[in-house]
Amino acid sequence: MVEIEAMVIRRFFTVNERDAAAWLMMSTDPWKTFGRTYENCLDAVTNLQKEAYGAFVQDEFLGLLVIDLTGPLKGYIQAVCVKETARGKGVGKKLIKFAEDRIFSVSPNCFLCYSDFNESVREIYDHLGYEEVGVLKEYMIPGHDEILMRKTLGPVMTYQYQKMTS
């Protein structure tokens, strides 16, 4: 039984934790459908230009989060992945809330994409306040689109000005 109240979200400490994250990512959609290898997924959770976190209850690994605070979409949630046995218990929502808190500390916009074949996540993102802002036609694989979503606190320039004057 997953005790969600006791869940801690933190950076990965060990090689075994990063390894478990890569295996989970590789075996879960959309990465499974994209044909991502273990090596691709390990790179995603160890890339020093991104921030990768794990969700844990004691020593039990429940899920992962990868965010990107660089580039044109500063504040991009690159990956959220929850073990099958922990799904439907709020782990994913807590990971997204953690990502939002981190992103909103440096940017007024939080972005994410989902694949059109993974439509079941759309309701979750809508419920969390994300709005569709675009469709990336056949961005990852032929025949499927990526849906770009955004949650915002306001325009970038206004946010930067408020940060400078506070």
C-alpha positions in Angstrom: 0.0 0.0 0.0 1.4 3.4 -1.0 1.3 6.0 1.8 1.2 9.1 -0.4 1.4 11.4 2.7 4.8 10.0 3.4 6.1 10.5 -0.1 9.3 12.4 -0.6 10.4 13.9 -3.9 14.1 14.3 -4.2 17.1 14.0 -6.5 18.4 10.5 -7.3 21.2 9.6 -4.9 22.4 6.3 -6.3 23.2 4.5 -9.5 20.5 2.0 -8.6 17.9 4.8 -8.3 18.8 6.3 -11.6 18.8 2.8 -13.2 15.3 2.1 -11.8 14.1 5.4 -13.2 15.5 4.6 -16.6 13.9 1.2 -16.7 10.5 2.6 -15.6 10.6 5.3 -18.2 11.6 2.9 -21.0 8.7 0.6 -20.1 6.0 3.2 -20.0 4.2 5.2 -22.7 4.9 7.4 -24.4 8.6 6.4 -24.3 7.8 2.8 -25.0 5.9 3.7 -28.2 8.7 6.1 -29.2 11.1 3.1 -29.0 13.3 4.8 -26.4 16.1 2.5 -25.2 17.4 2.1 -21.7 20.4 4.3 -22.7 18.1 7.1 -24.0 16.1 7.0 -20.8 19.2 6.9 -18.6 20.4 10.0 -20.4 17.1 11.7 -19.6 17.5 11.1 -15.9 21.2 11.9 -15.7 21.5 14.9 -18.1 23.2 17.7 -16.1 21.3 20.3 -18.1 18.0 19.1 -16.7 16.6 18.4 -13.2 15.6 14.8 -12.5 13.7 13.8 -9.3 12.3 10.6 -7.9 9.2 10.0 -5.8 9.9 7.7 -2.8 8.1 6.3 0.2 10.9 5.2 2.4 13.1 3.3 0.0 10.3 2.4 -2.5 10.7 4.2 -5.8 7.3 5.2 -7.2 7.9 7.6 -10.0 10.1 10.2 -11.7 10.1 13.7 -12.9 12.4 15.5 -15.4 12.2 19.2 -15.9 14.1 21.6 -18.2 14.7 25.2 -17.1 16.7 26.2 -20.2 15.9 26.9 -23.8 13.0 28.7 -25.4 10.3 26.9 -23.3 12.0 27.6 -20.0 9.9 25.6 -17.5 9.2 22.4 -19.5 8.1 19.2 -17.8 9.9 16.7 -20.0 8.8 13.5 -18.2 6.4 12.4 -15.5 6.3 8.6 -15.0 4.6 6.6 -12.2 5.0 2.9 -11.5 1.8 1.0 -12.4 1.3 -0.1 -8.8 1.3 3.5 -7.7 -1.0 5.0 -10.3 -4.3 6.5 -9.4 -3.1 7.4 -5.9 -2.0 11.0 -6.5 1.7 10.4 -7.2 1.7 12.0 -10.6 -0.2 15.0 -9.4 2.3 15.5 -6.6 5.1 15.2 -9.0 3.5 17.8 -11.3 2.8 20.1 -8.3 6.5 19.8 -7.3 7.6 20.7 -10.9 5.3 23.7 -10.9 6.6 25.0 -7.6 10.2 24.6 -9.0 9.4 26.1 -12.4 7.3 29.0 -11.1 10.2 30.0 -8.8 12.1 31.1 -12.0 9.5 31.4 -14.8 5.8 32.3 -15.1 5.1 29.5 -17.5 5.0 25.7 -17.1 4.9 23.7 -20.3 4.4 20.0 -21.1 3.5 17.8 -24.0 1.5 14.7 -24.3 1.2 12.3 -27.2 -2.2 12.0 -28.9 -2.1 8.2 -28.4 -1.9 8.9 -24.6 -5.1 10.9 -24.5 -6.0 9.6 -21.0 -3.6 12.1 -19.4 -5.4 15.0 -21.0 -8.2 15.1 -18.3 -5.5 15.2 -15.6 -3.7 18.2 -17.2 -7.0 20.0 -17.8 -8.0 19.5 -14.2 -4.6 20.9 -13.1 -5.2 24.1 -15.0 -3.2 23.4 -18.2 -4.5 24.8 -21.6 -3.7 23.5 -25.0 -1.5 26.0 -26.9 -0.5 24.1 -29.9 -0.1 20.8 -31.8 3.2 19.6 -33.0 2.3 17.5 -36.0 4.2 14.2 -36.2 6.9 15.6 -33.9 8.2 12.4 -32.3 6.9 9.6 -34.5 5.0 9.3 -37.8 1.2 9.3 -37.6 1.0 10.9 -34.1 1.1 14.4 -32.8 2.3 16.0 -29.6 -0.1 18.3 -27.8 1.7 21.3 -26.2 0.0 22.6 -23.0 0.8 25.5 -20.8 -0.1 26.7 -17.3 0.8 30.3 -16.7 1.1 33.0 -14.0 1.3 35.7 -16.7 3.6 37.1 -19.4 7.3 36.6 -19.2 8.2 40.3 -19.3 5.8 41.2 -16.5 7.1 38.3 -14.4 10.7 39.3 -14.9 9.9 42.9 -14.0 8.1 41.9 -10.8 11.1 39.7 -9.8 13.5 42.5 -10.4 11.5 45.0 -8.3 10.7 42.7 -5.4 
